[in-house]
């Protein structure tokens, strides 16, 4: 514990399963799951990150659940935030947030109330994803109907 009573955890060149603390910092390491108030990953990875504030720099995450999230030269399969997601030269598979600010980044599926940025590439917005899903479902239904008699 620190002198102010907060549980601070720092991992360097380490792999762990589950870590929890008020503030967790992972440098060149990995954790399967992290529960914290503040979390920072530098050149490392995390499977599931749950925290009020998550910052990933030159690293990766499978899933981020946060109030605020920031990715800098990083990648995440899913980022879900109640507040803001900030991305700089990063990639996200699915990003869901109230606000997204992105610079030179790519996102597969983006759902947000407000989006700003420069050089942002989005494969699917909510409407495009719905249309794609409906068309794919219809095509799959037709294929199943055509091959049912065989």
C-alpha positions in Angstrom: 0.0 0.0 0.0 1.1 3.5 -0.7 1.4 6.2 2.0 -2.1 7.5 1.2 -3.7 4.0 1.7 -4.2 3.2 -2.0 -3.3 -0.2 -3.3 -0.9 0.3 -6.2 0.3 -2.6 -8.3 3.2 -2.4 -10.8 4.1 -5.3 -13.1 7.3 -5.3 -15.1 8.2 -8.2 -17.4 5.6 -10.4 -15.7 2.6 -12.5 -16.7 -0.3 -12.9 -14.2 -3.8 -14.2 -14.3 -5.8 -11.6 -12.2 -4.7 -8.3 -10.7 -6.7 -5.8 -8.7 -5.8 -2.5 -7.1 -6.6 1.1 -7.0 -3.9 1.8 -9.6 -2.3 -0.9 -11.8 0.6 -0.3 -14.1 1.8 -3.0 -16.5 5.1 -2.4 -18.3 6.2 -5.0 -20.9 4.1 -7.6 -19.2 0.7 -9.2 -19.5 -2.4 -9.9 -17.3 -5.4 -12.0 -18.2 -7.8 -9.8 -16.1 -7.4 -6.4 -14.4 -9.8 -4.7 -12.0 -8.7 -1.2 -10.9 -9.7 2.4 -10.6 -6.8 3.5 -12.8 -4.9 1.3 -15.2 -2.0 1.8 -17.5 -0.4 -0.6 -20.0 2.9 0.3 -21.6 4.2 -2.2 -24.2 2.2 -5.0 -22.7 -1.2 -6.7 -23.0 -4.3 -7.4 -21.0 -7.2 -9.7 -21.7 -10.0 -7.9 -19.8 -9.4 -4.5 -18.4 -12.1 -3.1 -16.1 -11.4 0.4 -14.6 -12.6 3.9 -14.4 -9.6 5.1 -16.5 -7.7 2.8 -18.9 -4.6 3.9 -20.9 -2.8 1.6 -23.3 0.4 2.8 -25.0 2.1 0.6 -27.6 0.2 -2.5 -26.3 -3.0 -4.5 -26.8 -6.2 -5.5 -25.1 -8.9 -8.0 -25.8 -11.6 -6.0 -24.0 -11.7 -2.7 -22.2 -14.6 -1.7 -20.0 -14.1 1.8 -18.6 -15.5 5.2 -17.9 -12.6 6.8 -20.0 -10.2 4.9 -22.3 -7.2 6.0 -24.2 -5.3 4.0 -26.8 -2.0 5.3 -28.2 -0.3 3.2 -30.9 -2.3 0.2 -29.6 -5.0 -2.2 -30.6 -8.1 -3.5 -28.8 -10.7 -5.9 -30.0 -13.5 -4.2 -27.9 -13.6 -0.9 -26.1 -16.8 0.0 -24.2 -16.7 3.3 -22.3 -19.4 5.4 -20.5 -17.5 8.6 -21.3 -14.8 9.2 -23.8 -12.6 7.0 -25.9 -9.4 8.7 -27.3 -7.4 6.9 -30.0 -4.2 8.0 -31.6 -2.7 5.8 -34.3 -4.6 2.8 -32.9 -7.1 0.2 -34.0 -10.3 -1.0 -32.4 -12.5 -3.9 -33.5 -15.7 -2.6 -31.7 -15.8 0.8 -30.0 -18.9 1.9 -28.1 -18.8 5.2 -26.2 -20.6 8.5 -25.6 -17.7 10.4 -27.3 -14.9 9.2 -29.5 -11.9 11.3 -30.5 -9.6 9.5 -32.9 -6.5 10.6 -34.9 -5.0 8.3 -37.7 -6.9 5.3 -36.4 -9.1 2.5 -37.7 -12.3 1.0 -36.1 -14.3 -1.9 -37.3 -17.7 -1.1 -35.8 -18.3 2.3 -34.1 -21.2 3.3 -32.0 -21.0 6.8 -30.4 -23.1 9.8 -29.9 -20.3 12.2 -30.9 -17.3 11.4 -33.1 -14.4 13.8 -33.9 -11.0 13.3 -35.4 -8.7 13.3 -38.3 -7.7 10.3 -40.4 -10.3 8.0 -38.9 -11.4 5.0 -40.9 -14.6 3.2 -39.8 -15.7 0.0 -41.5 -19.2 0.0 -40.1 -21.4 2.5 -38.4 -24.6 1.3 -36.6 -26.7 1.5 -39.8 -24.2 -0.2 -42.0 -23.7 -3.0 -39.5 -27.5 -3.5 -39.3 -27.8 -3.6 -43.1 -24.8 -6.0 -43.4 -26.3 -8.2 -40.7 -29.7 -8.3 -42.3 -28.3 -9.0 -45.8 -26.0 -11.7 -44.4 -28.9 -13.3 -42.5 -31.1 -13.2 -45.6 -28.4 -14.8 -47.8 -27.7 -17.5 -45.2 -31.5 -18.2 -45.0 -31.7 -18.6 -48.8 -28.7 -20.9 -48.9 -30.2 -23.1 -46.1 -33.6 -23.1 -47.9 -32.0 -24.1 -51.2 -29.9 -26.9 -49.7 -32.6 -28.3 -47.4 -33.9 -30.8 -49.9 -30.6 -32.5 -50.5 
